[in-house]
Amino acid sequence: MNAPYQLPARPPPPAVSLIGVPTDIGAGTRGASMGPEALRVAGIVPALERFGIEVRDCGNLVGPANPQRPPLHGFRHLEEVTTWQQVIHDAVFAELQAERVPVILGGDHSLAIGSISAVSRHCRTHARKLRVLWLDAHADFNTAGITPSGNLHGMPVSCLCGYGPAQLTGLSGDVPALHPDELFEIGIRSVDPGEQRLVHDVGIEVFDMRSIDELGMREVMQLALSGMDADTHLHVSLDVDFLDAEIAPGVGTTVRGGPTYREAQLCMEMIADTGRLASLDVVELNPALDVRNQTAELAVDLVESLFGKSTLMRRPHVLYGTPGVRDTARAPRVR
């Protein structure tokens, strides 16, 4: 007689540290500095605790105020942004060393320079592989020479890949902090011309919205998640403008034609299926532009899915850890 089927053992729930980063210093529109409190009001702590996760809210980091100055040598607020990134790096690295999962509540997307630099340092220290999923409407690969605005929230990926001022590119202790083959960008639909050429030249794998339309979110995520193993640290950097503006109005840089609610949920659920999520940014939420906090509530809903909530009634399984898949099924470049 066959033994009864047993579900695979689930790993114990992670210990999560929430780190608020109340700044819009890298953005062109004020308001993202209020994002951390909007996420707390939307119930991010009880939402995670429902899964048995031990949640520690570390409060908000403190850094320079937004001086609202024009660009200087291609950058707006470089000195102040650098101070913020060092503070973020140190806070995230401390939580990683304590074997906790840091969840950054932003704040504009420049904060990913600090958070991913800390993750990169942690991975080198512990001989772990790094995988970064950049969920965004924008490629964020501008540089001082091609930026139309000087806003550093349009430059975090380029800085992490070594294209930027030394005080930002060297934050992790190694340059670059992030190699192109460690990164997938998903949902991209707004790229400046010079930025597009640079992304092509560097060789970053980009699934733009046409890729999602043609392949479907499931295949895109299978490609982006393939090849990970038990030694892989998965970092997700979620810019709320990744989502279609009709469901997520509370951002300063909305771009029409993003993923729908169900596409976004599938994206999050497939990330959760891997069991590899080890750090997270939630950025660019702007309550000043939101409608009754609906974008913050949607962001919390997606974070729940990243940590295991599923709308699907089926057995848990891990699909995306097959070594070598990434080599045989390459993602299309940005169009």
SEKE-494339 format. One line per 3 residues: number of its first residue (from 1); their letters; for each residue x, y, z of C-alpha. Coordinates in Angstrom, 1 decimal, always signed. Layout:
! residues N
NUM) A) X,Y,Z ~ ...
END
This chain:
! residues 335
1) MNA) +0.0,+0.0,+0.0 ~ +1.4,+3.4,-1.0 ~ +2.3,+5.8,+1.8
4) PYQ) +0.0,+8.8,+2.0 ~ +1.3,+11.9,+0.3 ~ +2.9,+14.4,+2.6
7) LPA) +3.4,+18.1,+1.8 ~ +7.0,+19.2,+1.7 ~ +8.1,+20.7,+5.0
10) RPP) +7.9,+24.5,+5.0 ~ +10.9,+26.4,+6.3 ~ +10.3,+28.3,+9.5
13) PPA) +8.9,+31.8,+9.0 ~ +11.7,+34.4,+8.7 ~ +12.4,+37.2,+11.2
16) VSL) +11.7,+40.5,+9.5 ~ +13.0,+43.9,+10.3 ~ +11.1,+46.9,+8.9
19) IGV) +13.4,+49.9,+8.3 ~ +11.7,+53.2,+7.4 ~ +13.6,+55.6,+5.0
22) PTD) +11.5,+58.8,+5.1 ~ +13.2,+60.8,+2.3 ~ +12.4,+62.0,-1.2
25) IGA) +15.8,+63.6,-1.6 ~ +16.6,+61.7,-4.8 ~ +13.3,+62.4,-6.5
28) GTR) +11.9,+65.3,-8.5 ~ +8.5,+65.3,-6.8 ~ +8.1,+65.7,-3.0
31) GAS) +6.0,+63.2,-1.0 ~ +7.8,+59.8,-1.0 ~ +9.2,+60.8,+2.4
34) MGP) +5.7,+60.0,+3.8 ~ +5.7,+56.5,+2.3 ~ +6.9,+54.6,+5.4
37) EAL) +4.1,+55.9,+7.6 ~ +1.5,+55.2,+4.9 ~ +2.7,+51.6,+4.7
40) RVA) +2.4,+51.3,+8.5 ~ -1.1,+52.8,+8.4 ~ -2.0,+50.3,+5.7
43) GIV) -1.1,+47.5,+8.3 ~ +2.1,+46.1,+7.1 ~ +3.1,+44.8,+10.6
46) PAL) -0.1,+42.8,+11.3 ~ -0.2,+41.7,+7.7 ~ +3.2,+39.9,+8.1
49) ERF) +2.5,+38.7,+11.7 ~ -0.5,+36.8,+10.4 ~ +2.0,+34.4,+8.8
52) GIE) +3.7,+33.7,+12.1 ~ +6.5,+36.0,+11.2 ~ +8.3,+37.8,+14.0
55) VRD) +8.3,+41.4,+12.9 ~ +10.5,+44.1,+14.4 ~ +9.7,+47.7,+13.4
58) CGN) +13.1,+49.4,+13.6 ~ +11.4,+52.8,+13.1 ~ +12.7,+55.5,+10.7
61) LVG) +16.3,+56.2,+9.8 ~ +17.4,+59.8,+10.1 ~ +19.2,+61.8,+7.4
64) PAN) +19.5,+65.2,+5.7 ~ +16.4,+67.1,+4.8 ~ +15.6,+67.8,+1.1
67) PQR) +17.3,+71.1,+0.2 ~ +15.4,+71.3,-3.2 ~ +18.4,+72.5,-5.1
70) PPL) +19.0,+72.3,-8.9 ~ +21.5,+69.8,-10.3 ~ +25.2,+70.4,-9.9
73) HGF) +27.6,+68.6,-12.3 ~ +24.7,+66.3,-13.3 ~ +23.5,+65.4,-9.8
76) RHL) +20.8,+66.8,-7.5 ~ +21.6,+66.6,-3.8 ~ +24.6,+64.3,-4.2
79) EEV) +26.1,+65.1,-0.8 ~ +22.8,+64.5,+1.0 ~ +22.0,+61.4,-1.0
82) TTW) +25.4,+59.9,-0.1 ~ +24.8,+60.5,+3.6 ~ +21.4,+58.7,+3.3
85) QQV) +22.9,+55.8,+1.5 ~ +25.6,+55.3,+4.1 ~ +23.0,+55.3,+6.9
88) IHD) +20.8,+52.8,+4.9 ~ +23.8,+50.6,+4.1 ~ +24.8,+50.3,+7.8
91) AVF) +21.2,+49.6,+9.0 ~ +20.5,+46.9,+6.4 ~ +23.9,+45.3,+6.8
94) AEL) +23.4,+45.0,+10.6 ~ +20.0,+43.3,+10.1 ~ +21.5,+40.9,+7.6
97) QAE) +24.3,+40.0,+9.9 ~ +21.7,+39.3,+12.6 ~ +20.2,+36.8,+10.2
100) RVP) +17.0,+38.8,+9.7 ~ +15.2,+39.8,+6.5 ~ +15.4,+43.6,+6.1
103) VIL) +12.3,+45.2,+4.5 ~ +13.0,+48.8,+3.5 ~ +10.0,+51.1,+3.6
106) GGD) +10.7,+54.0,+1.2 ~ +11.3,+56.7,+0.4 ~ +12.5,+57.3,-3.2
109) HSL) +14.3,+54.6,-5.2 ~ +17.8,+56.1,-4.7 ~ +17.7,+54.3,-1.4
112) AIG) +18.4,+51.0,-3.2 ~ +22.0,+52.1,-3.7 ~ +22.4,+51.7,+0.1
115) SIS) +20.3,+48.7,+0.6 ~ +21.7,+46.6,-2.3 ~ +25.3,+47.7,-1.5
118) AVS) +24.7,+46.2,+2.0 ~ +23.2,+43.0,+0.5 ~ +26.2,+42.7,-1.9
121) RHC) +28.7,+43.1,+1.0 ~ +26.7,+40.5,+3.0 ~ +26.8,+38.0,+0.1
124) RTH) +30.6,+38.4,-0.4 ~ +31.1,+38.0,+3.4 ~ +29.1,+34.7,+3.4
127) ARK) +30.1,+33.4,-0.1 ~ +26.5,+33.6,-1.3 ~ +25.3,+34.2,-4.8
130) LRV) +23.2,+37.4,-5.4 ~ +20.0,+37.7,-7.5 ~ +18.2,+41.1,-7.8
133) LWL) +14.8,+41.5,-9.3 ~ +14.2,+45.2,-10.2 ~ +10.4,+45.7,-10.5
136) DAH) +9.9,+49.1,-12.0 ~ +8.5,+51.1,-14.9 ~ +11.9,+52.7,-15.3
139) ADF) +15.4,+51.2,-16.0 ~ +17.0,+53.6,-13.5 ~ +20.3,+53.5,-15.4
142) NTA) +20.9,+57.2,-16.1 ~ +24.2,+58.8,-15.4 ~ +25.4,+62.4,-14.9
145) GIT) +26.1,+62.7,-18.6 ~ +22.7,+61.6,-19.9 ~ +20.2,+62.3,-17.1
148) PSG) +17.5,+64.8,-18.2 ~ +16.9,+65.9,-14.5 ~ +19.9,+65.0,-12.3
151) NLH) +17.5,+63.2,-9.9 ~ +19.4,+60.3,-8.3 ~ +16.3,+58.1,-8.1
154) GMP) +16.9,+57.6,-11.8 ~ +20.4,+56.4,-11.3 ~ +20.5,+53.6,-8.6
157) VSC) +21.1,+50.7,-11.0 ~ +23.9,+52.5,-12.9 ~ +25.6,+53.4,-9.5
160) LCG) +25.3,+49.8,-8.3 ~ +26.9,+48.6,-11.6 ~ +29.8,+51.0,-11.2
163) YGP) +28.7,+53.9,-13.4 ~ +28.6,+56.9,-11.0 ~ +30.4,+58.9,-8.4
166) AQL) +32.9,+57.0,-6.3 ~ +31.1,+57.7,-3.0 ~ +28.1,+55.8,-4.3
169) TGL) +29.7,+53.1,-6.5 ~ +32.1,+52.0,-3.7 ~ +29.7,+51.9,-0.9
172) SGD) +29.7,+48.1,-0.6 ~ +33.5,+48.0,-0.4 ~ +33.8,+46.5,-4.0
175) VPA) +33.1,+48.0,-7.4 ~ +30.7,+47.2,-8.9 ~ +28.4,+46.2,-6.1
178) LHP) +26.1,+44.5,-8.6 ~ +27.1,+42.7,-11.8 ~ +24.7,+42.7,-14.8
181) DEL) +24.3,+38.9,-14.7 ~ +22.9,+39.2,-11.2 ~ +20.1,+41.5,-12.2
184) FEI) +16.7,+41.2,-14.0 ~ +14.6,+44.3,-14.6 ~ +10.9,+43.6,-15.0
187) GIR) +8.0,+45.8,-16.1 ~ +10.1,+48.4,-17.8 ~ +8.2,+50.8,-20.1
190) SVD) +9.9,+54.2,-19.8 ~ +13.5,+54.5,-20.7 ~ +15.4,+57.6,-21.8
193) PGE) +17.3,+57.3,-25.2 ~ +20.8,+57.5,-23.8 ~ +19.9,+55.3,-20.9
196) QRL) +18.5,+52.6,-23.4 ~ +21.9,+52.6,-25.3 ~ +23.8,+52.2,-22.0
199) VHD) +21.6,+49.3,-20.8 ~ +22.2,+47.5,-24.1 ~ +25.9,+48.1,-23.9
202) VGI) +26.2,+46.8,-20.3 ~ +24.1,+43.8,-21.1 ~ +21.4,+43.9,-18.4
205) EVF) +18.5,+41.5,-18.9 ~ +15.3,+43.5,-19.2 ~ +11.8,+42.2,-19.5
208) DMR) +9.9,+45.2,-20.7 ~ +6.1,+45.3,-20.9 ~ +6.2,+44.1,-24.5
211) SID) +8.0,+41.0,-23.2 ~ +5.3,+40.5,-20.6 ~ +2.6,+40.9,-23.2
214) ELG) +4.3,+38.4,-25.6 ~ +5.5,+35.8,-23.1 ~ +3.1,+36.3,-20.2
217) MRE) +4.1,+37.0,-16.6 ~ +4.5,+33.3,-15.8 ~ +7.2,+32.7,-18.4
220) VMQ) +8.9,+36.0,-17.6 ~ +9.2,+35.0,-13.9 ~ +10.3,+31.5,-14.7
223) LAL) +13.2,+33.0,-16.6 ~ +14.0,+35.6,-14.0 ~ +14.0,+33.1,-11.1
226) SGM) +15.7,+30.1,-12.8 ~ +19.0,+28.8,-11.7 ~ +18.8,+29.8,-8.0
229) DAD) +19.9,+27.4,-5.3 ~ +20.2,+27.2,-1.5 ~ +23.2,+29.5,-1.7
232) THL) +21.3,+32.3,-3.5 ~ +20.3,+35.5,-1.8 ~ +17.2,+37.0,-3.6
235) HVS) +16.7,+40.7,-3.2 ~ +13.5,+42.3,-4.6 ~ +13.4,+46.1,-5.3
238) LDV) +9.8,+47.0,-5.8 ~ +9.0,+50.4,-7.1 ~ +5.3,+51.0,-6.8
241) DFL) +5.3,+52.6,-10.3 ~ +5.9,+49.0,-11.5 ~ +2.1,+48.7,-11.3
244) DAE) -0.4,+50.1,-13.7 ~ -1.3,+53.7,-12.8 ~ -5.0,+52.8,-12.7
247) IAP) -4.5,+50.6,-9.7 ~ -1.6,+52.5,-8.1 ~ -2.0,+56.2,-8.5
250) GVG) +0.1,+57.1,-5.4 ~ +3.5,+57.6,-7.1 ~ +5.3,+60.6,-8.5
253) TTV) +6.3,+59.0,-11.8 ~ +3.2,+57.0,-13.1 ~ +3.5,+55.4,-16.5
256) RGG) +0.5,+53.8,-18.1 ~ +0.4,+50.2,-19.3 ~ +2.0,+48.4,-16.3
259) PTY) +1.1,+45.0,-14.8 ~ -2.4,+44.4,-13.7 ~ -3.3,+43.4,-10.2
262) REA) -3.4,+39.7,-11.1 ~ -0.1,+39.9,-13.1 ~ +1.5,+41.6,-10.1
265) QLC) +0.1,+39.0,-7.7 ~ +1.4,+36.1,-9.9 ~ +4.8,+37.8,-9.9
268) MEM) +4.9,+38.0,-6.1 ~ +3.5,+34.5,-5.6 ~ +6.2,+33.0,-7.9
271) IAD) +8.9,+34.8,-6.0 ~ +7.5,+33.4,-2.7 ~ +7.4,+29.9,-4.3
274) TGR) +11.2,+29.9,-4.5 ~ +11.7,+30.3,-0.8 ~ +14.7,+32.5,-1.5
277) LAS) +13.5,+36.0,-0.7 ~ +16.0,+37.5,+1.7 ~ +15.7,+41.3,+1.5
280) LDV) +13.2,+43.7,+0.0 ~ +12.8,+47.4,-0.9 ~ +9.3,+49.0,-1.2
283) VEL) +9.8,+52.4,-2.7 ~ +8.3,+55.5,-4.4 ~ +5.0,+55.4,-2.6
286) NPA) +3.8,+59.0,-2.5 ~ +0.8,+59.4,-0.1 ~ +0.4,+63.0,-1.3
289) LDV) -0.7,+61.7,-4.7 ~ -2.7,+58.7,-3.4 ~ -6.4,+58.2,-3.1
292) RNQ) -7.5,+57.1,+0.4 ~ -4.2,+55.2,+0.9 ~ -5.2,+52.7,-1.8
295) TAE) -1.7,+52.4,-3.3 ~ -0.2,+51.8,+0.2 ~ -2.9,+49.1,+0.8
298) LAV) -2.1,+47.5,-2.5 ~ +1.7,+47.5,-1.7 ~ +1.0,+45.8,+1.6
301) DLV) -1.2,+43.2,-0.2 ~ +1.7,+42.4,-2.6 ~ +4.2,+42.2,+0.3
304) ESL) +1.9,+39.7,+1.9 ~ +2.1,+37.6,-1.2 ~ +5.9,+37.8,-1.3
307) FGK) +5.9,+36.3,+2.2 ~ +3.5,+33.5,+1.4 ~ -0.1,+34.6,+1.0
310) STL) -1.6,+32.9,-2.1 ~ -4.9,+33.1,-3.9 ~ -4.2,+29.6,-5.3
313) MRR) -5.6,+26.5,-3.8 ~ -2.8,+24.1,-4.4 ~ +0.1,+22.4,-2.8
316) PHV) +3.2,+24.5,-2.2 ~ +6.2,+23.7,-4.4 ~ +9.4,+25.2,-5.7
319) LYG) +9.7,+25.5,-9.4 ~ +12.6,+27.7,-10.3 ~ +15.7,+26.3,-8.8
322) TPG) +16.9,+24.2,-11.8 ~ +20.6,+24.9,-12.5 ~ +21.4,+25.7,-16.1
325) VRD) +17.9,+27.0,-17.2 ~ +19.2,+30.5,-17.3 ~ +21.9,+29.5,-19.7
328) TAR) +19.5,+27.9,-22.2 ~ +16.6,+30.2,-22.1 ~ +17.9,+33.8,-22.1
331) APR) +15.6,+36.7,-21.5 ~ +15.0,+39.3,-24.3 ~ +16.8,+42.6,-24.0
334) VR) +15.1,+45.9,-23.5 ~ +13.3,+47.0,-26.6
END
